[in-house]
Amino acid sequence: MKTFVMFLVAAFSAANVVAQPITAGEHTRVETIYGPIEGYQDGGIFTFKGIRYAKAERFMPPQAPDHFTTVRLCKVWGPQAPQGESLRWNDQNSQGDYGFGNQFVIEPMDERGCLVLNVWTPSINDSKRRPVFVWIHGGGYSGGSAHDLPCYEGRALAEAGDIVVVSLNHRLNVLGYIDLTGLGGKYSQSVNLGMQDIVKALEWVRDNISRFGGDPSAVTIAGQSGGGGKVSTLLAMPSAKGLFKRAIVQSGSTLRQADGATTSKFGPEFAKEVGQPADGSADFSRLTYDEINAAVSRLSAKGIRANFSPVVDGTILPQHPFDPASPVSKDVPMLIGTDFNEFTFDISRTMTWEEAEASVRRRMGNEQGQKFIDAFHKAYPKAEPKELTYVDTGFRAGAVRQAAAKAAQGGAPAYLYLFTWKPESNALGASHGMELPFMLHNVSLQREMTGASPAAYKFEKLISSIWLAFIKTGNPNTKGLPKWEPYNEETGVTMILDNKCEARQHHDRELMQMSRSIW
């Protein structure tokens, strides 16, 4: 009976958001430096969606948006960048709980209209300057948007933490990460375009967020998966220096990016493939998105492949982000972490230790397999047999290496976590992105993923308070946690985030030394 009452209380609390009035009009208008916009007031939170932060011609660096004098209505999500369907996992062919649990949103796409951002704030009329949280979506460098998961909604976190939340869209895949610098001329800066878009969005935040009750000198950037890779990359971009104060990388730690000496060769080949001169006079404006992708596929079939991801081009991205850590972000504190299972999305199978160990030996060989088994038992002595075959080592190893590189720099601290909480109602485990509804205070919007149990709602309060503490202070320590020390090579502290949190020291070092993911 007690559990049932707790569930009703949690459900009623979530429902209260819906019960609050929504209004719009002059009281929801803000004069940005580009012109006036109108959002809406949802209870105690002002919401603005689809704000244009930049404009860009195809394959060209972003520019400031046009100025305007007529009030623009910013009340609906803007379009996402053109992309394929392969990363959504929720069509009729999806298997297992993953597609069901994540509930991806299908959105309209628009190449020119996708440079938009969203803002949630407790007030636009007071003089208070609140910390600002800028969320950068996942989906690798090819897919996703600021709204492709329901839990990306920023309202609840803004209200819970009295902060300003911002999310954004930017160019992706071939449109955002092609390297055309090999053509020269007007294409000399046509590289890392998606990253240049994000910098432009951060510049918009710097120039406008005080009008939304935010403090432009207290910005935290954060991202999960591909978003974590983008945050890692921003930390090494001179153009981004000073645009944020803190950074969070979730299951996306990136030490190295593509080599410009290799990627710059793609531009001339691409131009010739679509019948254009292999120089700065090439014109790609009349090609459709499908025609561009078809040309890329034909080149790939010929062995000419493009790496549509950030590129160490020597200027926009002068060096690999964390090999070693870039001096650009030496003074930026970091929160870094991963999920225990990551890309294992079905942990329903039960097995004995004999079955689990036999599975490891089949995959790794007897000698290497036994080393892995011994290292796992040392790291997780209370684990169930099936966890031996479901543990992530790849993402976790990258996070440890990133934290170590940050610590070796001798600047601002890095705090390392491992999210191990598992939902009771499905077989997703602590899979890729499981922390998202919790840290964004949106369990009620991602109920299919979390199970919406009383334990989930209780855990939400703890996890969101950790993220809010870091957003506000650069230190994640908060009530309900044991003392969390920054990572260093000597102690190797990782905070285990679960119903019972625990700070452990180098608990899986031997396992991480075998860091090639085998699953």
DOGUZA-457488 format. One record per residue (C-alpha): x, y, z. Coordinates in pm, whole numbers, plus 50000, padded with zeros to 5 digits. Layout:
BEGIN
<east = X&north = Y&up = Z>
...
***
This chain:
BEGIN
<east = 50000&north = 50000&up = 50000>
<east = 50284&north = 50239&up = 50087>
<east = 50449&north = 50180&up = 49748>
<east = 50120&north = 50244&up = 49569>
<east = 50072&north = 50574&up = 49756>
<east = 50427&north = 50682&up = 49667>
<east = 50354&north = 50606&up = 49304>
<east = 50035&north = 50816&up = 49313>
<east = 50224&north = 51108&up = 49468>
<east = 50492&north = 51090&up = 49198>
<east = 50234&north = 51064&up = 48922>
<east = 50038&north = 51358&up = 49065>
<east = 50355&north = 51569&up = 49083>
<east = 50421&north = 51501&up = 48715>
<east = 50059&north = 51581&up = 48632>
<east = 50086&north = 51918&up = 48804>
<east = 50295&north = 52041&up = 48512>
<east = 49999&north = 51981&up = 48280>
<east = 49753&north = 52147&up = 48520>
<east = 49931&north = 52484&up = 48519>
<east = 49800&north = 52749&up = 48277>
<east = 49973&north = 52836&up = 47950>
<east = 49956&north = 53197&up = 47836>
<east = 50114&north = 53409&up = 47563>
<east = 50120&north = 53772&up = 47459>
<east = 50323&north = 54083&up = 47528>
<east = 50429&north = 53951&up = 47867>
<east = 50611&north = 53665&up = 47691>
<east = 50810&north = 53883&up = 47448>
<east = 51185&north = 53934&up = 47454>
<east = 51383&north = 54184&up = 47249>
<east = 51686&north = 53990&up = 47123>
<east = 51972&north = 54175&up = 46954>
<east = 51826&north = 54062&up = 46620>
<east = 51463&north = 54154&up = 46688>
<east = 51158&north = 54081&up = 46907>
<east = 51034&north = 53727&up = 46968>
<east = 50733&north = 53590&up = 47151>
<east = 50717&north = 53259&up = 47336>
<east = 50468&north = 53137&up = 47592>
<east = 50446&north = 53101&up = 47968>
<east = 50390&north = 52747&up = 48091>
<east = 50306&north = 52785&up = 48459>
<east = 50621&north = 52932&up = 48610>
<east = 50842&north = 52876&up = 48306>
<east = 50878&north = 53089&up = 47995>
<east = 50936&north = 52880&up = 47683>
<east = 51076&north = 52985&up = 47346>
<east = 51116&north = 52731&up = 47065>
<east = 51263&north = 52747&up = 46718>
<east = 51467&north = 53067&up = 46763>
<east = 51694&north = 53122&up = 46465>
<east = 52051&north = 53171&up = 46587>
<east = 52228&north = 53171&up = 46248>
<east = 52188&north = 53131&up = 45875>
<east = 52410&north = 52944&up = 45629>
<east = 52441&north = 52867&up = 45262>
<east = 52508&north = 52504&up = 45173>
<east = 52858&north = 52392&up = 45273>
<east = 52940&north = 52744&up = 45394>
<east = 53025&north = 52859&up = 45750>
<east = 52729&north = 52996&up = 45949>
<east = 52661&north = 53368&up = 45966>
<east = 52462&north = 53582&up = 46208>
<east = 52087&north = 53570&up = 46141>
<east = 51906&north = 53857&up = 45971>
<east = 51769&north = 54140&up = 46180>
<east = 51392&north = 54185&up = 46196>
<east = 51145&north = 54432&up = 46344>
<east = 50817&north = 54239&up = 46338>
<east = 50756&north = 54008&up = 46635>
<east = 50847&north = 53648&up = 46551>
<east = 50647&north = 53375&up = 46718>
<east = 50876&north = 53117&up = 46876>
<east = 50629&north = 52867&up = 47017>
<east = 50691&north = 52547&up = 46820>
<east = 50996&north = 52331&up = 46763>
<east = 51202&north = 52426&up = 46462>
<east = 51295&north = 52168&up = 46197>
<east = 51578&north = 51925&up = 46246>
<east = 51874&north = 51888&up = 46013>
<east = 51826&north = 51651&up = 45717>
<east = 51920&north = 51295&up = 45813>
<east = 51838&north = 50930&up = 45761>
<east = 51607&north = 50714&up = 45969>
<east = 51863&north = 50455&up = 46077>
<east = 51943&north = 50597&up = 46422>
<east = 51588&north = 50610&up = 46555>
<east = 51529&north = 50238&up = 46620>
<east = 51156&north = 50287&up = 46658>
<east = 51003&north = 50184&up = 46327>
<east = 50798&north = 49868&up = 46278>
<east = 51113&north = 49659&up = 46240>
<east = 51264&north = 49757&up = 46575>
<east = 51344&north = 49465&up = 46798>
<east = 51356&north = 49437&up = 47176>
<east = 51289&north = 49704&up = 47436>
<east = 51529&north = 49966&up = 47298>
<east = 51304&north = 50112&up = 47029>
<east = 51006&north = 50102&up = 47263>
<east = 51193&north = 50253&up = 47554>
<east = 51337&north = 50552&up = 47373>
<east = 51026&north = 50676&up = 47189>
<east = 51210&north = 50878&up = 46926>
<east = 51021&north = 51175&up = 46781>
<east = 50980&north = 51198&up = 46403>
<east = 51026&north = 51559&up = 46297>
<east = 51022&north = 51766&up = 45976>
<east = 51362&north = 51835&up = 45822>
<east = 51490&north = 52152&up = 45661>
<east = 51846&north = 52229&up = 45554>
<east = 51817&north = 52607&up = 45573>
<east = 51582&north = 52620&up = 45869>
<east = 51758&north = 52384&up = 46110>
<east = 51983&north = 52642&up = 46277>
<east = 51748&north = 52698&up = 46568>
<east = 51759&north = 52682&up = 46944>
<east = 51513&north = 52663&up = 47234>
<east = 51508&north = 52842&up = 47570>
<east = 51333&north = 52765&up = 47901>
<east = 51363&north = 53017&up = 48182>
<east = 51191&north = 53096&up = 48513>
<east = 51174&north = 53468&up = 48433>
<east = 51236&north = 53724&up = 48162>
<east = 51146&north = 54024&up = 48375>
<east = 51372&north = 54016&up = 48677>
<east = 51734&north = 54122&up = 48709>
<east = 51851&north = 53782&up = 48831>
<east = 52131&north = 53617&up = 48636>
<east = 52088&north = 53242&up = 48648>
<east = 52331&north = 52967&up = 48544>
<east = 52276&north = 52853&up = 48185>
<east = 52270&north = 52489&up = 48073>
<east = 52323&north = 52429&up = 47701>
<east = 52223&north = 52078&up = 47588>
<east = 52380&north = 51932&up = 47272>
<east = 52194&north = 51629&up = 47139>
<east = 52331&north = 51287&up = 47053>
<east = 52295&north = 51079&up = 46739>
<east = 52662&north = 51064&up = 46648>
<east = 52746&north = 51335&up = 46397>
<east = 52478&north = 51208&up = 46158>
<east = 52138&north = 51222&up = 46330>
<east = 51932&north = 51352&up = 46616>
<east = 51788&north = 51685&up = 46724>
<east = 51710&north = 51893&up = 47030>
<east = 51367&north = 51727&up = 47040>
<east = 51415&north = 51374&up = 46910>
<east = 51366&north = 51231&up = 47260>
<east = 51079&north = 51351&up = 47482>
<east = 51310&north = 51389&up = 47781>
<east = 51506&north = 51665&up = 47602>
<east = 51228&north = 51907&up = 47703>
<east = 51401&north = 52168&up = 47924>
<east = 51108&north = 52291&up = 48129>
<east = 51137&north = 52063&up = 48431>
<east = 51511&north = 52116&up = 48486>
<east = 51474&north = 52495&up = 48454>
<east = 51203&north = 52488&up = 48719>
<east = 51374&north = 52240&up = 48952>
<east = 51707&north = 52424&up = 48949>
<east = 51608&north = 52787&up = 48886>
<east = 51834&north = 52788&up = 48582>
<east = 51803&north = 52873&up = 48213>
<east = 51804&north = 52570&up = 47979>
<east = 51899&north = 52595&up = 47611>
<east = 51896&north = 52322&up = 47345>
<east = 51989&north = 52349&up = 46979>
<east = 51990&north = 52194&up = 46633>
<east = 52281&north = 52213&up = 46390>
<east = 52388&north = 52068&up = 46055>
<east = 52472&north = 51698&up = 46050>
<east = 52629&north = 51424&up = 45835>
<east = 52745&north = 51529&up = 45488>
<east = 52587&north = 51874&up = 45525>
<east = 52757&north = 51943&up = 45858>
<east = 53081&north = 51748&up = 45846>
<east = 53202&north = 51729&up = 45487>
<east = 53556&north = 51856&up = 45433>
<east = 53574&north = 52065&up = 45116>
<east = 53889&north = 52258&up = 45204>
<east = 54077&north = 52068&up = 44935>
<east = 53884&north = 52273&up = 44677>
<east = 54028&north = 52598&up = 44810>
<east = 53880&north = 52936&up = 44733>
<east = 53543&north = 52998&up = 44897>
<east = 53559&north = 52649&up = 45047>
<east = 53873&north = 52717&up = 45251>
<east = 53666&north = 52711&up = 45573>
<east = 53417&north = 52444&up = 45466>
<east = 53508&north = 52196&up = 45737>
<east = 53366&north = 52125&up = 46083>
<east = 53052&north = 52311&up = 45975>
<east = 52833&north = 52144&up = 46238>
<east = 53081&north = 52247&up = 46506>
<east = 53092&north = 52599&up = 46366>
<east = 52712&north = 52603&up = 46394>
<east = 52730&north = 52512&up = 46763>
<east = 52983&north = 52789&up = 46826>
<east = 52744&north = 53031&up = 46656>
<east = 52466&north = 52912&up = 46888>
<east = 52691&north = 52971&up = 47189>
<east = 52766&north = 53319&up = 47060>
<east = 52389&north = 53380&up = 47043>
<east = 52366&north = 53267&up = 47405>
<east = 52650&north = 53501&up = 47503>
<east = 52482&north = 53798&up = 47333>
<east = 52119&north = 53734&up = 47428>
<east = 52076&north = 53510&up = 47729>
<east = 52082&north = 53792&up = 47985>
<east = 51753&north = 53905&up = 47828>
<east = 51612&north = 53565&up = 47932>
<east = 51730&north = 53586&up = 48293>
<east = 52053&north = 53398&up = 48227>
<east = 52417&north = 53471&up = 48309>
<east = 52638&north = 53454&up = 47995>
<east = 52945&north = 53412&up = 48215>
<east = 52802&north = 53096&up = 48380>
<east = 52730&north = 52866&up = 48085>
<east = 52764&north = 52487&up = 48109>
<east = 52772&north = 52287&up = 47787>
<east = 52667&north = 51922&up = 47799>
<east = 52598&north = 51637&up = 47564>
<east = 52547&north = 51262&up = 47554>
<east = 52681&north = 51013&up = 47298>
<east = 52753&north = 51216&up = 46983>
<east = 52671&north = 51522&up = 47192>
<east = 52951&north = 51421&up = 47427>
<east = 53184&north = 51398&up = 47128>
<east = 53079&north = 51750&up = 47025>
<east = 53143&north = 51881&up = 47376>
<east = 53484&north = 51710&up = 47376>
<east = 53560&north = 51882&up = 47045>
<east = 53439&north = 52226&up = 47158>
<east = 53687&north = 52200&up = 47445>
<east = 53968&north = 52217&up = 47187>
<east = 53826&north = 52488&up = 46957>
<east = 53977&north = 52838&up = 47000>
<east = 53657&north = 52996&up = 46863>
<east = 53462&north = 52842&up = 47154>
<east = 53697&north = 52963&up = 47427>
<east = 53518&north = 53186&up = 47675>
<east = 53171&north = 53088&up = 47555>
<east = 53123&north = 52839&up = 47840>
<east = 53253&north = 52790&up = 48190>
<east = 53187&north = 52419&up = 48256>
<east = 53143&north = 52103&up = 48049>
<east = 52970&north = 51766&up = 48085>
<east = 53049&north = 51464&up = 47865>
<east = 52811&north = 51168&up = 47891>
<east = 52898&north = 50842&up = 47709>
<east = 53082&north = 51034&up = 47440>
<east = 53439&north = 51094&up = 47557>
<east = 53646&north = 51170&up = 47248>
<east = 54022&north = 51189&up = 47256>
<east = 54095&north = 51211&up = 46883>
<east = 53917&north = 51326&up = 46570>
<east = 53974&north = 51272&up = 46198>
<east = 54295&north = 51380&up = 46027>
<east = 54257&north = 51677&up = 45794>
<east = 54539&north = 51561&up = 45571>
<east = 54318&north = 51266&up = 45478>
<east = 53971&north = 51420&up = 45479>
<east = 54070&north = 51720&up = 45265>
<east = 54122&north = 51485&up = 44969>
<east = 53751&north = 51410&up = 44956>
<east = 53638&north = 51750&up = 44825>
<east = 53795&north = 51731&up = 44478>
<east = 53671&north = 51374&up = 44430>
<east = 53320&north = 51473&up = 44537>
<east = 53320&north = 51769&up = 44298>
<east = 53421&north = 51553&up = 44003>
<east = 53161&north = 51291&up = 44094>
<east = 52879&north = 51547&up = 44067>
<east = 53015&north = 51707&up = 43749>
<east = 53171&north = 52016&up = 43904>
<east = 53525&north = 52156&up = 43869>
<east = 53761&north = 52038&up = 44142>
<east = 53835&north = 52388&up = 44269>
<east = 53676&north = 52685&up = 44440>
<east = 53442&north = 52751&up = 44149>
<east = 53242&north = 52433&up = 44218>
<east = 52871&north = 52492&up = 44278>
<east = 52673&north = 52235&up = 44479>
<east = 52368&north = 52449&up = 44547>
<east = 52136&north = 52281&up = 44297>
<east = 52192&north = 51926&up = 44420>
<east = 51920&north = 51769&up = 44630>
<east = 52010&north = 51608&up = 44960>
<east = 51940&north = 51265&up = 44807>
<east = 52167&north = 51341&up = 44510>
<east = 52447&north = 51440&up = 44747>
<east = 52412&north = 51117&up = 44943>
<east = 52397&north = 50912&up = 44621>
<east = 52725&north = 51066&up = 44508>
<east = 52882&north = 50988&up = 44845>
<east = 52766&north = 50626&up = 44813>
<east = 52915&north = 50594&up = 44465>
<east = 53248&north = 50729&up = 44588>
<east = 53241&north = 50489&up = 44881>
<east = 53187&north = 50198&up = 44641>
<east = 53503&north = 50312&up = 44461>
<east = 53698&north = 50309&up = 44787>
<east = 53685&north = 50687&up = 44833>
<east = 53532&north = 50732&up = 45176>
<east = 53458&north = 51043&up = 45375>
<east = 53471&north = 51060&up = 45752>
<east = 53173&north = 51282&up = 45830>
<east = 53287&north = 51388&up = 46175>
<east = 53496&north = 51670&up = 46323>
<east = 53837&north = 51713&up = 46163>
<east = 54170&north = 51833&up = 46297>
<east = 54209&north = 52091&up = 46022>
<east = 54475&north = 52302&up = 46195>
<east = 54262&north = 52615&up = 46234>
<east = 53905&north = 52558&up = 46349>
<east = 54021&north = 52247&up = 46536>
<east = 54399&north = 52283&up = 46577>
<east = 54462&north = 51958&up = 46764>
<east = 54299&north = 51638&up = 46882>
<east = 54076&north = 51724&up = 47180>
<east = 54233&north = 51508&up = 47451>
<east = 54551&north = 51362&up = 47310>
<east = 54673&north = 51551&up = 47511>
<east = 54406&north = 51778&up = 47663>
<east = 54383&north = 52107&up = 47477>
<east = 54505&north = 52424&up = 47653>
<east = 54190&north = 52596&up = 47522>
<east = 53987&north = 52446&up = 47807>
<east = 54247&north = 52408&up = 48081>
<east = 54037&north = 52612&up = 48322>
<east = 53704&north = 52439&up = 48244>
<east = 53584&north = 52186&up = 48508>
<east = 53439&north = 51867&up = 48365>
<east = 53186&north = 51601&up = 48465>
<east = 53255&north = 51282&up = 48269>
<east = 53084&north = 50944&up = 48275>
<east = 52922&north = 50643&up = 48112>
<east = 52654&north = 50377&up = 48166>
<east = 52732&north = 50028&up = 48290>
<east = 52576&north = 49846&up = 47993>
<east = 52584&north = 50110&up = 47714>
<east = 52494&north = 49934&up = 47387>
<east = 52361&north = 49618&up = 47544>
<east = 51985&north = 49670&up = 47538>
<east = 51852&north = 49335&up = 47653>
<east = 51982&north = 49201&up = 47982>
<east = 51688&north = 48971&up = 48041>
<east = 51875&north = 48645&up = 47993>
<east = 51966&north = 48457&up = 48308>
<east = 52276&north = 48236&up = 48319>
<east = 52509&north = 48060&up = 48555>
<east = 52868&north = 48165&up = 48611>
<east = 52976&north = 47863&up = 48409>
<east = 52765&north = 47976&up = 48112>
<east = 52879&north = 48337&up = 48138>
<east = 53246&north = 48247&up = 48161>
<east = 53217&north = 48000&up = 47874>
<east = 53066&north = 48279&up = 47662>
<east = 53362&north = 48507&up = 47736>
<east = 53617&north = 48236&up = 47652>
<east = 53443&north = 48164&up = 47321>
<east = 53468&north = 48528&up = 47224>
<east = 53814&north = 48606&up = 47357>
<east = 53997&north = 48277&up = 47369>
<east = 54086&north = 48085&up = 47680>
<east = 54387&north = 48286&up = 47798>
<east = 54258&north = 48637&up = 47726>
<east = 53909&north = 48537&up = 47833>
<east = 54031&north = 48419&up = 48172>
<east = 54215&north = 48749&up = 48225>
<east = 53893&north = 48934&up = 48148>
<east = 53694&north = 48712&up = 48385>
<east = 53944&north = 48762&up = 48668>
<east = 53949&north = 49140&up = 48613>
<east = 53570&north = 49153&up = 48614>
<east = 53540&north = 48959&up = 48940>
<east = 53792&north = 49194&up = 49099>
<east = 53602&north = 49503&up = 48980>
<east = 53250&north = 49379&up = 49055>
<east = 53264&north = 49105&up = 49322>
<east = 52887&north = 49123&up = 49387>
<east = 52779&north = 49110&up = 49021>
<east = 52536&north = 48863&up = 48871>
<east = 52673&north = 48612&up = 48616>
<east = 52499&north = 48777&up = 48320>
<east = 52669&north = 49110&up = 48396>
<east = 53000&north = 48954&up = 48294>
<east = 52872&north = 48944&up = 47938>
<east = 52685&north = 49277&up = 47949>
<east = 52947&north = 49511&up = 48098>
<east = 53070&north = 49796&up = 47877>
<east = 53444&north = 49850&up = 47853>
<east = 53476&north = 50068&up = 47543>
<east = 53284&north = 50382&up = 47647>
<east = 53408&north = 50352&up = 48005>
<east = 53772&north = 50323&up = 47896>
<east = 53738&north = 50637&up = 47686>
<east = 53590&north = 50828&up = 47981>
<east = 53872&north = 50717&up = 48210>
<east = 54132&north = 50822&up = 47955>
<east = 53966&north = 51158&up = 47905>
<east = 53954&north = 51220&up = 48281>
<east = 54319&north = 51117&up = 48309>
<east = 54418&north = 51355&up = 48029>
<east = 54227&north = 51636&up = 48198>
<east = 54390&north = 51562&up = 48534>
<east = 54737&north = 51549&up = 48380>
<east = 54685&north = 51901&up = 48250>
<east = 54692&north = 52038&up = 48604>
<east = 54405&north = 52281&up = 48550>
<east = 54039&north = 52260&up = 48648>
<east = 53918&north = 51926&up = 48790>
<east = 53734&north = 51641&up = 48624>
<east = 53478&north = 51431&up = 48812>
<east = 53416&north = 51077&up = 48686>
<east = 53095&north = 50873&up = 48725>
<east = 52955&north = 50533&up = 48627>
<east = 52576&north = 50509&up = 48601>
<east = 52464&north = 50159&up = 48704>
<east = 52092&north = 50206&up = 48785>
<east = 51864&north = 49961&up = 48602>
<east = 51486&north = 49991&up = 48551>
<east = 51273&north = 49727&up = 48714>
<east = 51011&north = 49702&up = 48439>
<east = 51214&north = 49628&up = 48125>
<east = 51535&north = 49465&up = 48012>
<east = 51722&north = 49778&up = 47903>
<east = 51960&north = 49777&up = 48197>
<east = 52191&north = 50074&up = 48249>
<east = 52200&north = 50117&up = 47873>
<east = 52314&north = 50400&up = 47648>
<east = 52126&north = 50714&up = 47751>
<east = 51955&north = 50568&up = 48058>
<east = 52070&north = 50865&up = 48266>
<east = 51903&north = 51120&up = 48036>
<east = 51551&north = 51132&up = 48185>
<east = 51700&north = 51143&up = 48534>
<east = 51955&north = 51422&up = 48489>
<east = 51704&north = 51626&up = 48285>
<east = 51440&north = 51576&up = 48558>
<east = 51207&north = 51419&up = 48302>
<east = 51124&north = 51067&up = 48419>
<east = 50759&north = 51157&up = 48362>
<east = 50830&north = 51220&up = 47991>
<east = 51030&north = 50902&up = 47934>
<east = 50819&north = 50660&up = 48136>
<east = 50857&north = 50380&up = 47881>
<east = 51232&north = 50387&up = 47935>
<east = 51254&north = 50425&up = 48312>
<east = 50946&north = 50225&up = 48407>
<east = 50814&north = 50524&up = 48605>
<east = 50846&north = 50331&up = 48930>
<east = 50858&north = 50503&up = 49271>
<east = 51229&north = 50418&up = 49276>
<east = 51276&north = 50597&up = 48943>
<east = 51109&north = 50916&up = 49067>
<east = 51314&north = 50909&up = 49386>
<east = 51636&north = 50853&up = 49190>
<east = 51547&north = 51140&up = 48956>
<east = 51575&north = 51389&up = 49241>
<east = 51926&north = 51272&up = 49330>
<east = 52064&north = 51258&up = 48976>
<east = 51919&north = 51592&up = 48866>
<east = 52057&north = 51751&up = 49184>
<east = 52406&north = 51623&up = 49094>
<east = 52386&north = 51782&up = 48748>
<east = 52241&north = 52103&up = 48891>
<east = 52517&north = 52126&up = 49151>
<east = 52779&north = 52099&up = 48880>
<east = 52597&north = 52349&up = 48655>
<east = 52592&north = 52601&up = 48939>
<east = 52933&north = 52544&up = 49099>
<east = 53152&north = 52320&up = 48883>
<east = 53138&north = 52062&up = 49162>
<east = 52884&north = 51774&up = 49156>
<east = 52881&north = 51708&up = 49531>
<east = 52529&north = 51728&up = 49671>
<east = 52314&north = 51596&up = 49953>
<east = 52272&north = 51218&up = 49937>
<east = 52619&north = 51146&up = 49798>
<east = 52936&north = 51028&up = 49970>
<east = 53226&north = 51269&up = 49922>
<east = 53319&north = 51288&up = 49553>
<east = 53681&north = 51375&up = 49484>
<east = 53810&north = 51486&up = 49143>
<east = 53976&north = 51220&up = 48931>
<east = 54352&north = 51180&up = 48942>
<east = 54586&north = 50900&up = 48847>
<east = 54677&north = 50823&up = 49206>
<east = 54328&north = 50763&up = 49345>
<east = 54121&north = 50714&up = 49030>
<east = 53791&north = 50802&up = 49198>
<east = 53470&north = 50704&up = 49016>
<east = 53130&north = 50776&up = 49168>
<east = 52896&north = 50481&up = 49116>
<east = 52548&north = 50626&up = 49060>
<east = 52277&north = 50388&up = 49176>
<east = 52013&north = 50361&up = 49447>
<east = 52313&north = 50345&up = 49678>
<east = 52596&north = 50564&up = 49550>
<east = 52955&north = 50473&up = 49622>
<east = 53291&north = 50638&up = 49550>
<east = 53540&north = 50374&up = 49436>
<east = 53910&north = 50405&up = 49358>
<east = 54050&north = 50244&up = 49041>
<east = 53800&north = 49963&up = 49094>
<east = 53813&north = 49846&up = 48731>
<east = 54164&north = 49949&up = 48627>
<east = 54262&north = 49600&up = 48508>
<east = 53935&north = 49568&up = 48317>
<east = 53994&north = 49902&up = 48146>
<east = 54341&north = 49794&up = 48041>
<east = 54155&north = 49539&up = 47832>
<east = 53947&north = 49822&up = 47693>
<east = 53869&north = 49695&up = 47344>
<east = 53495&north = 49639&up = 47355>
<east = 53427&north = 49274&up = 47268>
<east = 53050&north = 49280&up = 47253>
***
